[in-house]
């Protein structure tokens, strides 16, 4: 059984619940959870056995459910695009903020009270730990459920998520601050309980990540390869995307799926991909070789020794990447431009078929005329590299895939 660590990160927390749904569906058992801030809140719902409730909460979240601000006005604030007609609205909000000494957290507390069942958490056979900081005592607190006074679970969960802009959370006249200021990824809490097998779900939220010795541990990291949005962006669009992203990233981690942006079952057969490339028409390969100023030689040498490394550079991948990884990345670039459905598990053949079905030749048309001598440079800007990559892709697969 695994221990589960949930990082703080505000609205990015939807990613964690999507990830946990995938873990649950795969039958991966969790024995204990530690979390900071939103990770503590998500962790509490996991420990009390309410995954569906947590998923529904995130799926239906809106900014106005979290803050006493209208959705449209919060969108303006997040995007830093405050309209002239909203100025009086914001003037009143700022006045209330100063009066209350922080953002009102009444709606956040209501969400916690409505969704957290302290009795279920205490009766669960799972370990559960949270992190907060006592400003009054000037020290961090790493608390397991048995350390939290009875009847105070909701209060301490709120204390763990007490963002600096929020109105200060008080418990028995003591003031608390968001646990992310001490440890936003509390792996050490599970180590103190003897856990060796640990799953860490990252969100890359604001906060401190304390170093721990992991050489003797079996740690699996589930982490997004893209930004999950702003920490206060509780829009439905952002939350629903992150739920899906967390789910599929977890499947990718445990099923060893391929792809940077998409999700493909691995073939693990380099010969298949070498043959795929060698079966491309000779004239296509030679034309691309000339386009890139590559050395004239046999088709096989041109393709395998010169063209593939050049494609690796254009794709900005590590030199250790195999033919499978390079081809998949090449097709991912096309798939994104064709708006191929992202959140689905493909095999290589079905992925190529879906690209062909959605393909429009206009997507590979260069947006600018790049001189031939520039295309042959060893160092190109990112924008030029992308343009050259599209042109190379078009010429390489012309008459084969489109």
Residue, then its C-alpha position, 0 to 999 in steps of 0.5 A: x500500500x502507498x502513502x499519498x502526498x498532496x501539494x498545496x496550490x489553491x484552484x490547482x487542487x482539482x488536478x489531485x482529485x482527477x489523479x486520485x480517481x484514476x488511482x482508485x479505478x486502477x485498484x491502487x490502495x492508499x494507506x495514508x495521506x498527508x497534505x498542505x492547504x488545498x491538499x489537506x482539504x482534498x486529503x480529508x475527503x479522500x480519507x473519509x471515503x468521499x471521492x465522488x463527493x470531492x469530484x462533484x465539488x470540483x466539477x461544479x466549482x465556481x469563483x462565487x462559491x469560493x469568494x464573496x465576489x461575482x464570477x465576472x468580476x473575479x474573472x476581471x481580477x484574475x486576468x488583470x482586466x478591470x473594466x471602467x464600469x466595475x471600479x465602484x464595485x472594486x472600491x467597495x470590495x477594497x474597503x471591505x477588505x481593509x475593514x475585515x483585515x483580509x479577504x472574507x473566508x466565509x464561503x470557503x469555511x462553508x464548503x469545508x463544513x458542508x463536505x468534511x465529516x470529522x467522525x468519518x476521518x477519525x474512524x478511517x483506518x487511513x493515516x491523515x496529516x496536515x501542515x499549518x503554521x502557528x503565527x502566535x507560537x512562531x512555529x510550524x505544525x505537522x499534525x496527524x488526525x490524532x493530534x487535532x483536538x476533537x471538534x476542531x478538524x474543520x478549523x485546522x483544515x481552514x488553518x492549513x489553507x489560510x492564504x496570506x490575503x485571507x482574513x486570519x484564521x484563529x483557533x483558541x485565540x491563536x492565529x494561523x497561516x497557510x502550511x505552504x510557508x513551511x512545507x507545501x509537499x509534506x513527504x516527511x510526515x509520511x516518512x515519520x510513519x514509516x512509509x516507504x512507498x509514496x505517491x506524490x501529486x504535484x501542482x507546483x503551487x506557491x510555497x516551500x518544498x522541503x528537501x527529504x532523503x529519498x534514496x531508500x524510498x519508492x516514490x512515484x511523482x504524478x505531475x503536470x507538464x503544463x501550467x494548471x492555471x492561477x491559484x485563484x482561478x476557480x472557474x468551471x473551465x479550469x477545474x474540469x480541465x484539471x480534473x481530466x488532466x490529473x486523471x490521464x496524467x496518472x494513467x500515463x505514470x502507472x501505465x507508462x503511456x507515451x506522449x507529451x501532450x497526448x496519451x498513447x499505449x507504448x509499442x516498445x518496438x523500435x524496429x517498427x518505427x524504423x521500418x515506418x520511417x524507411x518505408x517513406x518515399x525516397x523522394x520525400x526523404x531526399x527533399x527534406x534532406x535538401x531543405x535542411x542542407x543535410x549531406x547527400x548520401x544513401x536514403x538510409x544514412x540520410x534518414x537515420x544518421x542525419x534527418x532523425x537527429x535534426x528532427x530531434x533538435x527541431x522537436x527540442x527533445x533529449x538526444x537519448x529519445x528513441x525513434x518511437x518518442x520522436x515520431x509520436x512527438x512529431x505526430x502530436x504537433x500535427x494532432x494539436x493543430x488538427x484539434x484531435x481529442x486529447x483526453x483519450x488513450x490511443x495506440x499508434x495506429x488509431x492516433x495516426x488514423x485520427x490525425x488523417x481524419x481531422x487533417x487540413x493541409x492549411x495547418x502545415x502552411x508556413x506563416x512566413x517565408x523563411x530563407x533556405x539558408x536560415x533553415x539549415x542553421x544549427x541554432x534556430x529561434x523557437x518560432x523559426x524552429x516550429x515553422x521549419x518543423x511544420x514544413x519538414x513534416x509536410x514534405x516528409x509525409x506528403x502522399x503517405x498520410x495526406 
